[in-house]
Amino acid sequence: MNKSVKGIDIFFKHVSSSAYERPAFGFQATNMIIQQLIQKDFIIVGDIEGEVKSTLNGIAKCKEECHKW
């Protein structure tokens, strides 16, 4: 919880050819994913330095998903 990173990587399983022609689509999709993670209280993004931190809910969800595999 006390550690932060300067960003996170998001990997898309499937990418359409139009995404390569218009990189803005990828940025828009990534921003939507980040907003959903924030709304679900899984991460916190700092305003000043853009640091990303997991919340307790985010850590619990991660542990839950990892145990499914």
ZALOMI-436105 format. One record per atom (N, C-alpha, C): x, y, z; residue in one letter. Coordinates in Angstrom, 2 decimals, always signed. Atoms other than C-alpha are relative to their C-alpha. Example, Ala and Ser with C-alpha at 12.3 -4.5 7.8 and 13.67 -1.06 7.14 Angstrom:
2
xx  yy  zz  resn
+0.89  -1.19  +0.00  A .
+12.30  -4.50  +7.80  A .
+0.90  +1.20  +0.00  A .
-0.82  -1.19  -0.06  S .
+13.67  -1.06  +7.14  S .
-0.77  +1.09  +0.73  S .
//
This chain:
69
xx  yy  zz  resn
+0.82  -1.21  +0.00  M .
+0.00  +0.00  +0.00  M .
+0.86  +1.26  +0.00  M .
-0.80  -1.21  -0.12  N .
+2.77  +2.45  +0.79  N .
+0.90  +0.23  -1.21  N .
-0.85  -0.15  +1.18  K .
+4.62  +1.86  -2.48  K .
-0.84  +0.51  -1.17  K .
+0.70  -0.52  +1.17  S .
+3.71  +3.68  -5.65  S .
+0.88  -0.18  -1.22  S .
-0.71  +0.08  +1.26  V .
+4.69  +3.53  -9.29  V .
-0.37  +1.23  -0.82  V .
+0.25  -1.17  +0.84  K .
+4.84  +6.21  -11.96  K .
-1.03  -0.27  -1.09  K .
+1.00  +0.34  +1.01  G .
+2.37  +4.36  -14.19  G .
-0.29  -1.49  +0.05  G .
+0.33  +1.42  +0.09  I .
+0.81  +1.04  -15.04  I .
-0.08  -0.39  -1.48  I .
+0.10  +0.52  +1.36  D .
+0.88  -1.12  -18.16  D .
-1.33  -0.71  -0.15  D .
+1.25  +0.68  +0.33  I .
-2.36  -2.25  -19.75  I .
+0.21  -0.68  -1.34  I .
-0.17  +0.77  +1.22  F .
-2.21  -5.01  -22.34  F .
-1.36  -0.44  -0.51  F .
+1.25  +0.38  +0.63  F .
-5.04  -5.65  -24.77  F .
+0.17  -1.37  -0.66  F .
-0.08  +1.34  +0.56  K .
-5.74  -9.24  -25.75  K .
-0.21  +0.02  -1.51  K .
+0.29  -0.11  +1.43  H .
-7.16  -8.31  -29.15  H .
+0.08  +1.47  -0.40  H .
-0.13  -1.37  +0.50  V .
-6.29  -5.20  -31.16  V .
-0.41  +0.00  -1.46  V .
+0.44  -0.08  +1.39  S .
-8.06  -4.23  -34.37  S .
+1.02  +0.78  -0.83  S .
-0.93  -0.71  +0.89  S .
-6.16  -2.92  -37.38  S .
-0.23  +1.50  +0.05  S .
+0.27  -1.44  -0.07  S .
-7.88  +0.46  -36.99  S .
+0.69  +0.64  +1.20  S .
-0.70  -0.54  -1.17  A .
-6.18  +0.85  -33.61  A .
+1.40  +0.46  -0.39  A .
-1.34  -0.40  +0.45  Y .
-2.82  +1.00  -35.39  Y .
-0.08  +1.26  -0.85  Y .
+0.17  -1.18  +0.83  E .
-4.17  +3.62  -37.79  E .
-0.34  +1.23  +0.83  E .
+0.40  -1.10  -0.88  R .
-5.57  +5.73  -34.95  R .
+0.40  -0.31  +1.44  R .
-0.46  +0.29  -1.36  P .
-3.48  +5.47  -31.77  P .
-0.85  +0.67  +1.08  P .
+0.86  -0.68  -0.99  A .
-5.93  +7.86  -30.05  A .
-1.05  -0.95  +0.55  A .
+0.97  +0.98  -0.50  F .
-8.37  +4.92  -29.79  F .
+0.58  -0.77  +1.18  F .
-0.66  +0.71  -1.08  G .
-5.87  +3.05  -27.63  G .
+0.11  +0.85  +1.25  G .
-0.09  -0.91  -1.14  F .
-5.31  +6.08  -25.41  F .
-1.36  +0.20  +0.65  F .
+1.36  -0.18  -0.51  Q .
-9.07  +6.59  -25.07  Q .
-0.45  -1.23  +0.79  Q .
+0.38  +1.23  -0.69  A .
-9.65  +2.94  -24.14  A .
+0.75  -0.15  +1.32  A .
-0.80  +0.08  -1.22  T .
-6.81  +3.03  -21.61  T .
-0.51  +0.97  +1.05  T .
+0.54  -0.99  -0.95  N .
-8.19  +6.19  -20.01  N .
-1.31  -0.48  +0.60  N .
+1.27  +0.52  -0.51  M .
-11.61  +4.55  -19.71  M .
+0.25  -1.12  +1.03  M .
-0.33  +1.07  -0.94  I .
-10.06  +1.50  -18.01  I .
+0.51  +0.58  +1.31  I .
-0.54  -0.65  -1.22  I .
-8.13  +3.71  -15.56  I .
-1.14  +0.64  +0.79  I .
+1.12  -0.63  -0.69  Q .
-11.31  +5.67  -14.75  Q .
-0.87  -1.04  +0.72  Q .
+0.79  +1.06  -0.63  Q .
-13.19  +2.43  -14.04  Q .
+0.72  -0.58  +1.22  Q .
-0.76  +0.50  -1.15  L .
-10.39  +1.18  -11.76  L .
-0.07  +0.98  +1.17  L .
+0.11  -1.03  -1.04  I .
-10.53  +4.48  -9.85  I .
-1.40  -0.01  +0.60  I .
+1.38  +0.00  -0.49  Q .
-14.35  +4.40  -9.61  Q .
-0.30  -1.22  +0.86  Q .
+0.21  +1.22  -0.79  K .
-14.25  +0.82  -8.27  K .
+0.88  -0.03  +1.24  K .
-0.89  -0.14  -1.16  D .
-11.69  +1.98  -5.68  D .
+1.07  -1.09  +0.03  D .
-1.08  +0.98  +0.09  F .
-9.01  -0.43  -6.92  F .
+1.37  +0.69  +0.00  F .
-1.25  -0.76  +0.03  I .
-6.34  +2.26  -7.50  I .
-0.26  +1.45  +0.35  I .
+0.02  -1.44  -0.23  I .
-5.54  +5.82  -6.54  I .
+1.09  +0.59  -0.89  I .
-0.99  -0.68  +0.84  V .
-3.77  +8.15  -8.98  V .
+0.24  +1.38  +0.58  V .
-0.34  -1.30  -0.56  G .
-1.93  +11.12  -7.53  G .
-0.09  +1.10  -1.04  G .
+0.15  -1.12  +0.93  D .
-2.60  +14.52  -9.08  D .
+1.33  +0.65  -0.36  D .
-1.21  -0.79  +0.22  I .
+0.81  +16.08  -8.70  I .
+1.04  -0.77  -0.82  I .
-1.06  +0.74  +0.68  E .
+3.26  +13.39  -9.79  E .
-0.53  -1.18  -0.81  E .
+0.58  +1.10  +0.77  G .
+0.86  +10.89  -11.37  G .
+0.31  -1.38  +0.55  G .
-0.30  +1.30  -0.60  E .
+1.76  +8.13  -8.93  E .
-1.26  -0.85  +0.07  E .
+1.11  +0.94  -0.05  V .
-0.45  +5.03  -8.99  V .
+0.21  -0.91  +1.20  V .
-0.06  +0.86  -1.17  K .
-1.19  +3.15  -5.77  K .
-1.22  -0.91  +0.03  K .
+1.11  +0.92  -0.19  S .
-3.31  +0.08  -5.09  S .
-0.70  +0.33  +1.31  S .
+0.76  -0.17  -1.24  T .
-6.08  +0.41  -2.53  T .
-0.17  -1.37  +0.64  T .
+0.27  +1.28  -0.65  L .
-7.05  -2.26  -0.03  L .
-0.97  -0.83  -0.83  L .
+0.94  +0.71  +0.87  N .
-9.97  -3.13  -2.33  N .
+0.70  -0.58  -1.22  N .
-0.75  +0.46  +1.16  G .
-7.57  -3.42  -5.26  G .
+0.85  -1.21  +0.32  G .
-0.84  +1.13  -0.41  I .
-5.24  -5.73  -3.37  I .
-0.86  -1.23  +0.25  I .
+0.91  +1.12  -0.26  A .
-8.16  -7.90  -2.20  A .
-0.49  -0.61  -1.31  A .
+0.47  +0.48  +1.30  K .
-9.48  -8.15  -5.79  K .
+1.11  -0.76  -0.72  K .
-1.14  +0.66  +0.63  C .
-6.02  -9.07  -7.05  C .
+0.21  -1.38  +0.60  C .
-0.18  +1.29  -0.65  K .
-5.69  -11.83  -4.48  K .
-1.11  -0.96  -0.39  K .
+1.15  +0.82  +0.39  E .
-9.17  -13.10  -5.34  E .
+0.17  -0.55  -1.41  E .
-0.18  +0.41  +1.40  E .
-8.40  -13.21  -9.07  E .
+1.17  -0.97  -0.15  E .
-1.17  +0.88  +0.09  C .
-5.00  -14.86  -8.54  C .
-0.33  -1.40  +0.49  C .
+0.35  +1.31  -0.54  H .
-6.55  -17.69  -6.53  H .
-0.91  -0.79  -0.95  H .
+0.82  +0.68  +0.98  K .
-8.90  -18.49  -9.43  K .
+0.83  -0.85  -0.95  K .
-0.86  +0.72  +0.94  W .
-5.96  -19.67  -11.52  W .
+0.63  -1.13  +0.71  W .
//
